[in-house]
Amino acid sequence: MLTLVPLTIEDGENLEKIHAACFPDGWSQKTFDHLLKENITCGWLANNLSGAPVGFILARILEDEAEILTFAVHPTSQRQGIGRYLLIELMNFLKSVHCTKTFLEVAIDNVTAINLYNSIGFKIVGSRPHYYQRNNGTFISASIMAIEN
């Protein structure tokens, strides 16, 4: 069984570990600590049966719009519905606080994530050329996706 708990300012270390396992340019604990201290961020941590953190979603709310800042499920726990569960939980929360639109950016080669976002109702509304830098120094573009809540 999976449990979701709201993120707290104590979760930075866990988020850094999950993020590093998922992205070559993972964010630092310091970055997460800073974001978690903001009163405009929200998110959830997914814990597995043994209570170990396996995924999270982090968003920022600005008036009636939200931006998903980052979203990750540890590679050993992917393809089990955890990402969908986190995303749906966030979307339900955003509706409850009257956010009317949610945005995110995703690398154009992250087909798995794009498919998940499409299945929830996100649509591509723009792009950011050469947005993400890869470890080898090359850049890849990002799609900007949005959904009406």
N, C-alpha and C positions, 0 to 999 in steps of 0.2 A: 504494500500500500504506500502511496505517495502522500506526503503532507506538504501543504503550502503555508508559509508563514510570512507575514509582512517583513520587509527588510528593515533593519535597524542600523544605527551608526556603528554597531559592533560587528557587522558582517563584511567589512572591507577585505579582510584577509581571505575569507572563503571565496568572495567574488573574484579576487585576483587569481586565485588558483584555478578556478573553473575557466575564467577568461583566457588565461595563459595556455590551458590545455586545448582551447578551441581556436585561438587566433595567434598567428605568428607575432603580431605586434600587440599582445595583450596589455591591458591597462594595469597600472600599478595600484597597490593598496592605497597609497597616498591619494591617487585620483579618485578611487572609490570612496575613501573616507571623506574627501571634500564634497563629493556629490551627495553622499548620504546625510551630510549635515545641513544641506539646503532644505528649507521647508517647502520647496516646490517639487521635490522628487518623491516618487513612490515606486513600489515594486514588491516582488515576492521572491522568496527563496524556496526551492523545491528540495525536500529531503526524502531520501529513500527509506525503506523499511527499517534499516538500522540507525536512521537518524543522520546519515551522512549527507551533506549538501551535494546535489547533482546538477542543479541548474538554477537560473534566476532570470528575471526580467526587471529592467530599470527604466523608468520614464520620468519626464519632466512635464509638469502642467503649467501652462501660461494662460491665465484667464480661462477661455473656453476651448482651448486647443491643447493637445498633448503631443510630445515627441518621444518615441521610444529611443532611448539613448544607446542601450546595448541589451543584448539578449543572448544567452548561451546555455547550452546543455552539454555537460561533460561528454566527450566522445564515447565513453564506455556505457553511457545511459541514453544515447540517441536512438531514434526510431522506436520509441516506446510510448509516444504520445505525451511526453513531459512538456515539450515545447508548446504543443497545441494547448495543453492544460494551462500553462503559464500565460499564454497569449489571451486565451478566453477569459481567464480570471482578471487580467488587466483591463480588457475591453469592458467587462461587466462593471468593474470599479469606475472606469472613466465615464461610463453612462450614468452611474449613480451620482457622480459629482458634476454632471451636466456639461461634460466636454462634448463638443459637437464634431470635432475632427481630430484624427490622430495621424501623425506623419512618422516616417522612418526612412533611413537610407540603408541600402543593401548592395553589396558588391554584385556586379552584373553576372559574375560566374558562380554565385552562391545559389544554384538552382534549387536545392532542397529548401532553403529559406524562402525563396521567391514563391515556390509552389505552396508552402504553408501559408504565407501571407495572402496569396491569391485565393486559397480555399476559405479563408476567413472573410474575404471581401475587399482586401486592399487592391488598389489599382495603381499602376505606374502613372505619375503625374509630371515627372521631370527627370532630369539626369544631372549628375555632377561629373564632368569629364576628369579623368586622372585623379580621382578622389582618394583612393587608398594606395599607399605605397607598400609593395611586397618586400620581403627580406632580400630579394636579389636586386633591389633598387628600381624595379619596374613599377609602373602605376597601372591601376585598373579603375575604370569608371564605376560609379554607383548609380543605381536607380533610386529616385525619390518616389516613395509609395505613400498613399493616403487612403483613409477610409472615413466615411461619415458615420458618426456614432449614433 
